[in-house]
Amino acid sequence: MKMLINRPIDVVAEMVEGLVAIHPGLRRLPGRTVIVRSDAGNDRDRRVALISGGGSGHEPAHAGYVGSGMLSAAVAGDVFTSPSPDAVLEAIRAVAGKAGALLIVKNYTGDRLNFGLAAELARAEGIPVEIVTVADDVALPISELTAGPRGLAGTVLVHKIAGATAEAGGSLAEVASEARAAALSVATMGVALSACTVPAAGKPGFVLGENEIELGLGIHGEPGVRRAPLEPVDALVDRLLEPILGRFQSPPSRVVLMVNGLGGTTNMELAIVARRALSNLTDRGIVVERAYAGTFLSALEMAGVSLSLLEVDEARLKRLDAPTEAPAWPNAAPRSRVEPETAEPAPGDATAAPTPVPIETEVGRELKAAITRAAEALIAEASRLTEMDQLVGDGDIGISLARGAGAVVEELPVFPLDDPAATLQRLGTTLQRSLGGTSGPLYAMFFLRAAARLRDNPRAFGEAFQSGVEGIMNLGGAKGGERTMLDALIPASGAFDQALKSGRSFYDALNDAASAASQGAEATATMSPRKGRSSYLGDRALGHPDPGAEAVAVWLRAIASV
């Protein structure tokens, strides 16, 4: 796949640099892939701040919607990978004041976890924060047994309504209320004609035949809920509109239509799609008050389209028509040049390198060897894990885990390795910052909980393992048998603890844990997915092991080999 990039690892940072250079009303937080309004600090106490974001690859979302009348800041993670809680927290600190901040989050596990943790940290600092989650996808049912409907292009309409409410001086409660109501009133369905290619992966996430399409797809390169034969566009548009209209309790009388290209769709095709959608809705007696066609929230270069309908009244139309300087909104008002504020250095951007911590004990040397081996194994297996994830998810887990492992290796010289509890604490904070996506907060919680148990009892290794697993279950809401990393961690924890309690050596206990994790990961191939990345595919994921569970087996086998 040919791309106009330098190095895959630099695409997000260089994209952010380019956007700031193009649009004078935007600036970048130093050291972060966070874009904020240039005037954000001037009236932070007067107006509720709006923050959104997620993985990159969805341009013009979300940075294209930063500007007066829409977002105050956009937080960009790596491609298709949720940003870290640290980055979201820095965005909140940069743009939110006494009026507080509203976080608009698409319903993906990683986004919910990372933005949710950042909100908690901001509240602890005294910043009022509310969260609105958008789940406009109608391809997936609303169910407590799955991750549920995803956030798709309808999120952009929620940005606009919330932004206009905030610009008009609404309180945090009022802005959140209007945004939440809009999120519940929008429905989206998409179709793909081709896959997309994550730059670091180098090949498409799935392959379609010449006359095949994917219906009900997400925006992270994953397959849809069903593969179908290609048909004329009029029939395809009608097929998309049926489940969209079915989401509403009663047929809406007035709507806004958004025809969204997924990145590789021509304007010609979008116009043809819009033509049929407008005709279909008019024939049903539905008044289309506004129609937008273009690329609003993409999936890299994926060929395809999504349709969104938002039920409206006069008040909601007024919000949509209100002026905005956000560069990607289709009726943006003329933008005035705003001189950027003097950039303040971001916390943690100190240039002085930390002082290495000497290792003085055999425990410290063995711990260093184990962590190094685990990190090296994840880096070596990145391609295989990514290929596994492309079959059942969004194709980023190998890349993400390798990035987190690289950060651990880089920071390992300053870890307090003679103190296992303090080392696990440092592992958690390092991965929270560097890993991103869903895995970041889950692994952070695992190590932080394990560290806390070891601080209480430095010999309670089995209990620490179990405490970490319970932390993941509490934070992510999953349990065993739902085809997640827990299906490797739970049996591994049990085998480890049992071996120690029976008087076997630490080495034997680790080998038992690694063996149990491998068996658990293999067993996920026969599990019907209910949580995590595979829940969007349903039974189409059967036959393929869960890559998150396999990653657990990878690093446990590596540790056991030391």
ROMAR-204195 format. One line per field, with one value per residue (C-alpha): x, y, z; residue number from 1. Coordinates in steps of 0.25 Angstrom, whole numbers. Layout:
<nodes>
x	X, ...;
y	Y, ...;
z	Z, ...;
n	NUM, ...;
</nodes>
This chain:
<nodes>
x	0, 6, 4, 10, 17, 31, 31, 18, 22, 22, 9, 0, 10, 13, -2, -4, 8, 2, -12, -7, 1, -11, -21, -16, -28, -22, -10, -3, 0, 15, 19, 5, -4, -14, -20, -27, -33, -23, -32, -36, -29, -36, -50, -48, -56, -67, -71, -72, -61, -64, -54, -54, -44, -40, -31, -26, -29, -43, -40, -45, -50, -47, -37, -45, -56, -48, -52, -62, -76, -71, -60, -50, -40, -37, -29, -22, -18, -9, -16, -29, -24, -30, -22, -16, -23, -11, -13, -28, -25, -15, -26, -36, -26, -23, -37, -46, -48, -59, -70, -65, -63, -72, -65, -72, -68, -71, -75, -63, -57, -43, -49, -59, -48, -37, -47, -54, -41, -37, -50, -48, -34, -39, -51, -41, -34, -46, -50, -65, -66, -78, -77, -87, -85, -90, -94, -102, -98, -111, -104, -101, -112, -113, -109, -103, -96, -88, -80, -92, -94, -82, -80, -80, -82, -94, -84, -80, -95, -94, -81, -89, -101, -93, -83, -94, -100, -87, -84, -98, -94, -101, -97, -89, -102, -110, -99, -98, -113, -114, -103, -108, -122, -116, -107, -120, -127, -117, -115, -104, -102, -90, -85, -71, -66, -52, -44, -34, -19, -13, 1, 8, 1, 4, -7, -23, -30, -39, -41, -53, -56, -59, -74, -75, -78, -78, -91, -91, -76, -69, -58, -46, -43, -51, -61, -75, -86, -90, -84, -93, -93, -91, -104, -108, -107, -122, -124, -112, -117, -131, -124, -117, -129, -137, -130, -127, -142, -144, -136, -146, -158, -168, -165, -158, -165, -153, -139, -125, -118, -102, -96, -82, -71, -61, -49, -48, -61, -63, -72, -79, -83, -87, -96, -103, -105, -110, -120, -126, -126, -134, -144, -146, -149, -158, -166, -168, -173, -161, -156, -141, -138, -123, -115, -99, -91, -76, -65, -68, -62, -54, -47, -34, -35, -47, -57, -71, -82, -90, -103, -108, -121, -124, -138, -139, -148, -146, -137, -128, -128, -124, -112, -108, -109, -101, -88, -75, -60, -57, -50, -57, -72, -78, -85, -73, -74, -62, -50, -43, -28, -25, -11, -7, -4, 9, 11, 13, 22, 13, 15, 25, 32, 45, 57, 66, 68, 64, 76, 77, 74, 85, 81, 87, 79, 77, 62, 65, 73, 63, 52, 59, 62, 47, 42, 52, 49, 34, 35, 45, 35, 23, 32, 36, 21, 15, 13, 6, -3, -6, -10, -19, -25, -28, -37, -46, -43, -37, -23, -15, -12, 1, 5, 0, 6, 20, 19, 16, 27, 37, 34, 36, 50, 53, 49, 54, 67, 60, 50, 52, 55, 60, 45, 35, 23, 29, 33, 19, 14, 24, 20, 5, 8, 17, 7, -4, 3, 9, 0, -13, -25, -33, -21, -14, -24, -26, -12, -9, -20, -14, -1, -6, -15, -4, 6, -4, -6, 9, 11, 2, 9, 22, 21, 7, 10, -2, -11, -5, -7, -22, -24, -19, -28, -40, -36, -37, -51, -56, -51, -54, -67, -64, -62, -57, -63, -66, -54, -44, -30, -37, -39, -23, -21, -32, -26, -12, -15, -21, -10, 0, -6, -9, 5, 11, 1, 5, 19, 25, 36, 33, 39, 29, 18, 21, 22, 8, 3, 9, 3, -11, -10, -7, -18, -28, -24, -26, -39, -44, -45, -58, -64, -75, -70, -78, -68, -56, -52, -58, -72, -75, -73, -82, -80, -71, -60, -61, -49, -39, -33, -34, -22, -22, -22, -11, -3, -4, 1, 13, 18, 15, 23, 34, 35, 35, 47, 56;
y	0, 13, 25, 39, 38, 38, 27, 20, 23, 38, 40, 45, 55, 60, 61, 70, 79, 80, 84, 94, 100, 101, 106, 119, 117, 104, 101, 88, 85, 84, 69, 64, 61, 70, 81, 93, 106, 117, 126, 115, 121, 135, 131, 117, 122, 128, 116, 101, 94, 83, 72, 60, 51, 36, 29, 36, 32, 38, 51, 62, 57, 61, 73, 78, 82, 90, 104, 114, 108, 94, 87, 94, 82, 69, 58, 49, 35, 27, 21, 14, 15, 22, 33, 31, 37, 46, 53, 55, 61, 71, 75, 77, 85, 94, 98, 96, 106, 109, 106, 92, 82, 73, 60, 55, 40, 30, 17, 9, 2, 9, 22, 20, 15, 26, 38, 33, 31, 45, 51, 45, 51, 64, 64, 61, 74, 82, 83, 80, 69, 62, 51, 48, 35, 34, 20, 24, 10, 3, -10, -15, -17, -10, -21, -22, -35, -28, -15, -9, 0, 8, 23, 27, 39, 44, 48, 60, 65, 64, 72, 83, 84, 83, 94, 103, 101, 104, 116, 122, 122, 109, 103, 90, 83, 89, 86, 72, 70, 75, 67, 54, 57, 58, 46, 38, 44, 40, 27, 23, 11, 9, 0, -3, -6, -8, -9, 1, 0, 4, 10, 2, -11, -9, -17, -17, -22, -31, -34, -33, -40, -32, -33, -33, -22, -21, -16, -10, -7, 1, 12, 4, -5, -16, -24, -22, -30, -37, -39, -37, -36, -23, -17, -4, 8, 11, -3, -1, 12, 7, -5, 5, 13, 2, -1, 14, 17, 5, 11, 22, 18, 25, 30, 44, 55, 64, 60, 64, 55, 53, 45, 42, 37, 27, 33, 27, 30, 40, 53, 47, 35, 43, 51, 39, 33, 46, 47, 33, 36, 49, 42, 30, 39, 49, 37, 33, 47, 51, 65, 66, 80, 79, 70, 69, 61, 60, 53, 56, 44, 34, 21, 25, 21, 12, 12, 13, 22, 23, 30, 37, 43, 52, 56, 71, 82, 97, 98, 87, 93, 106, 99, 93, 106, 114, 120, 112, 114, 99, 97, 84, 88, 90, 103, 109, 124, 132, 130, 141, 140, 138, 140, 127, 129, 127, 112, 108, 95, 83, 76, 65, 71, 74, 72, 66, 51, 43, 38, 22, 14, 4, -10, -16, -29, -42, -40, -27, -33, -45, -35, -27, -39, -44, -30, -29, -43, -40, -27, -33, -44, -34, -26, -39, -44, -30, -34, -48, -41, -30, -41, -48, -35, -32, -44, -41, -26, -13, -18, -10, -19, -23, -9, -4, -14, -13, 2, 0, -10, -1, 10, 0, -4, 11, 14, 2, 8, 17, 6, 3, -11, -15, -13, -22, -14, 0, -7, -12, 2, 9, -2, 2, 17, 15, 6, 16, 27, 20, 8, 15, 8, -2, -9, 3, 5, -10, -13, -1, -5, -19, -15, -4, -13, -24, -14, -9, -24, -26, -13, -19, -33, -34, -49, -50, -52, -61, -51, -39, -47, -49, -35, -30, -39, -34, -20, -22, -29, -17, -6, -13, -20, -33, -47, -61, -67, -55, -56, -45, -45, -50, -64, -65, -57, -64, -78, -73, -66, -79, -88, -79, -77, -92, -96, -86, -91, -106, -102, -103, -93, -79, -84, -96, -87, -77, -89, -94, -80, -79, -92, -89, -75, -82, -92, -81, -73, -85, -88, -74, -78, -86, -75, -66, -52, -43, -33, -26, -24, -37, -34, -26, -38, -48, -62, -58, -57, -72, -81, -70, -68, -55, -47, -40, -54, -58, -46, -50, -64, -57, -49, -60, -70, -60, -58, -73, -75, -66;
z	0, -4, 5, 6, 19, 25, 36, 41, 55, 52, 44, 56, 61, 47, 43, 56, 52, 38, 43, 53, 41, 32, 42, 50, 60, 65, 73, 79, 93, 95, 95, 92, 80, 85, 77, 84, 80, 80, 89, 98, 110, 108, 113, 119, 131, 123, 114, 116, 109, 99, 97, 88, 81, 79, 70, 58, 44, 44, 38, 38, 51, 62, 60, 48, 58, 67, 67, 73, 72, 73, 80, 90, 88, 81, 86, 76, 79, 70, 57, 62, 76, 88, 94, 108, 120, 122, 108, 111, 125, 119, 109, 120, 128, 116, 112, 124, 135, 145, 135, 134, 122, 114, 108, 96, 94, 84, 89, 88, 101, 100, 98, 110, 119, 116, 115, 127, 135, 131, 135, 149, 151, 146, 156, 167, 163, 165, 150, 147, 136, 130, 119, 108, 100, 86, 81, 68, 61, 57, 52, 66, 76, 90, 100, 113, 108, 97, 96, 89, 77, 73, 72, 57, 48, 56, 67, 58, 59, 74, 74, 66, 75, 88, 83, 79, 93, 100, 91, 95, 109, 114, 127, 128, 131, 120, 109, 114, 114, 99, 95, 102, 95, 82, 84, 86, 74, 63, 56, 46, 37, 28, 17, 12, -2, 2, 14, 19, 23, 36, 33, 43, 38, 23, 18, 18, 30, 22, 7, -1, -14, -26, -24, -9, 1, 17, 23, 37, 38, 49, 46, 51, 39, 45, 36, 37, 43, 30, 16, 4, -11, -17, -23, -30, -21, -20, -14, -5, 1, 3, 11, 20, 23, 28, 41, 43, 43, 51, 62, 65, 74, 64, 49, 51, 44, 42, 41, 37, 27, 27, 16, 20, 12, 19, 12, -1, -7, -18, -17, -30, -22, -10, -18, -24, -10, -5, -17, -14, 1, 0, -10, -1, 11, 4, -1, 13, 17, 25, 23, 22, 27, 25, 16, 18, 8, 9, 18, 32, 40, 31, 33, 26, 11, 12, 1, 6, 12, 24, 26, 38, 42, 53, 58, 59, 64, 62, 74, 69, 55, 62, 68, 55, 47, 58, 53, 55, 52, 52, 38, 35, 37, 24, 27, 35, 36, 31, 40, 46, 49, 64, 69, 77, 92, 97, 99, 113, 115, 118, 131, 130, 118, 126, 117, 128, 127, 140, 148, 146, 159, 162, 164, 177, 179, 172, 172, 165, 154, 152, 151, 141, 133, 133, 129, 118, 113, 113, 106, 95, 93, 91, 81, 73, 73, 68, 54, 58, 68, 58, 48, 58, 62, 47, 47, 59, 62, 58, 55, 65, 77, 73, 69, 82, 91, 84, 86, 101, 102, 96, 106, 117, 112, 110, 124, 131, 136, 145, 151, 165, 162, 176, 181, 173, 178, 174, 160, 157, 161, 151, 140, 142, 140, 128, 121, 125, 118, 106, 102, 99, 93, 102, 106, 113, 124, 126, 128, 136, 146, 146, 150, 160, 167, 168, 173, 184, 189, 189, 197, 208, 208, 200, 199, 194, 179, 176, 183, 175, 162, 166, 170, 157, 150, 158, 155, 140, 142, 151, 141, 128, 132, 126, 132, 128, 116, 108, 99, 105, 111, 124, 118, 118, 131, 140, 138, 139, 152, 157, 153, 159, 172, 173, 170, 181, 191, 189, 192, 178, 173, 168, 155, 154, 157, 146, 136, 141, 139, 125, 121, 126, 119, 106, 107, 111, 99, 90, 96, 92, 78, 81, 90, 85, 87, 97, 101, 95, 80, 75, 80, 68, 59, 67, 62, 50, 60, 63, 59, 62, 76, 83, 81, 95, 101, 92, 96, 111, 107, 100, 111, 122, 114, 112, 127, 130, 121, 129;
n	1, 2, 3, 4, 5, 6, 7, 8, 9, 10, 11, 12, 13, 14, 15, 16, 17, 18, 19, 20, 21, 22, 23, 24, 25, 26, 27, 28, 29, 30, 31, 32, 33, 34, 35, 36, 37, 38, 39, 40, 41, 42, 43, 44, 45, 46, 47, 48, 49, 50, 51, 52, 53, 54, 55, 56, 57, 58, 59, 60, 61, 62, 63, 64, 65, 66, 67, 68, 69, 70, 71, 72, 73, 74, 75, 76, 77, 78, 79, 80, 81, 82, 83, 84, 85, 86, 87, 88, 89, 90, 91, 92, 93, 94, 95, 96, 97, 98, 99, 100, 101, 102, 103, 104, 105, 106, 107, 108, 109, 110, 111, 112, 113, 114, 115, 116, 117, 118, 119, 120, 121, 122, 123, 124, 125, 126, 127, 128, 129, 130, 131, 132, 133, 134, 135, 136, 137, 138, 139, 140, 141, 142, 143, 144, 145, 146, 147, 148, 149, 150, 151, 152, 153, 154, 155, 156, 157, 158, 159, 160, 161, 162, 163, 164, 165, 166, 167, 168, 169, 170, 171, 172, 173, 174, 175, 176, 177, 178, 179, 180, 181, 182, 183, 184, 185, 186, 187, 188, 189, 190, 191, 192, 193, 194, 195, 196, 197, 198, 199, 200, 201, 202, 203, 204, 205, 206, 207, 208, 209, 210, 211, 212, 213, 214, 215, 216, 217, 218, 219, 220, 221, 222, 223, 224, 225, 226, 227, 228, 229, 230, 231, 232, 233, 234, 235, 236, 237, 238, 239, 240, 241, 242, 243, 244, 245, 246, 247, 248, 249, 250, 251, 252, 253, 254, 255, 256, 257, 258, 259, 260, 261, 262, 263, 264, 265, 266, 267, 268, 269, 270, 271, 272, 273, 274, 275, 276, 277, 278, 279, 280, 281, 282, 283, 284, 285, 286, 287, 288, 289, 290, 291, 292, 293, 294, 295, 296, 297, 298, 299, 300, 301, 302, 303, 304, 305, 306, 307, 308, 309, 310, 311, 312, 313, 314, 315, 316, 317, 318, 319, 320, 321, 322, 323, 324, 325, 326, 327, 328, 329, 330, 331, 332, 333, 334, 335, 336, 337, 338, 339, 340, 341, 342, 343, 344, 345, 346, 347, 348, 349, 350, 351, 352, 353, 354, 355, 356, 357, 358, 359, 360, 361, 362, 363, 364, 365, 366, 367, 368, 369, 370, 371, 372, 373, 374, 375, 376, 377, 378, 379, 380, 381, 382, 383, 384, 385, 386, 387, 388, 389, 390, 391, 392, 393, 394, 395, 396, 397, 398, 399, 400, 401, 402, 403, 404, 405, 406, 407, 408, 409, 410, 411, 412, 413, 414, 415, 416, 417, 418, 419, 420, 421, 422, 423, 424, 425, 426, 427, 428, 429, 430, 431, 432, 433, 434, 435, 436, 437, 438, 439, 440, 441, 442, 443, 444, 445, 446, 447, 448, 449, 450, 451, 452, 453, 454, 455, 456, 457, 458, 459, 460, 461, 462, 463, 464, 465, 466, 467, 468, 469, 470, 471, 472, 473, 474, 475, 476, 477, 478, 479, 480, 481, 482, 483, 484, 485, 486, 487, 488, 489, 490, 491, 492, 493, 494, 495, 496, 497, 498, 499, 500, 501, 502, 503, 504, 505, 506, 507, 508, 509, 510, 511, 512, 513, 514, 515, 516, 517, 518, 519, 520, 521, 522, 523, 524, 525, 526, 527, 528, 529, 530, 531, 532, 533, 534, 535, 536, 537, 538, 539, 540, 541, 542, 543, 544, 545, 546, 547, 548, 549, 550, 551, 552, 553, 554, 555, 556, 557, 558, 559, 560, 561, 562;
</nodes>
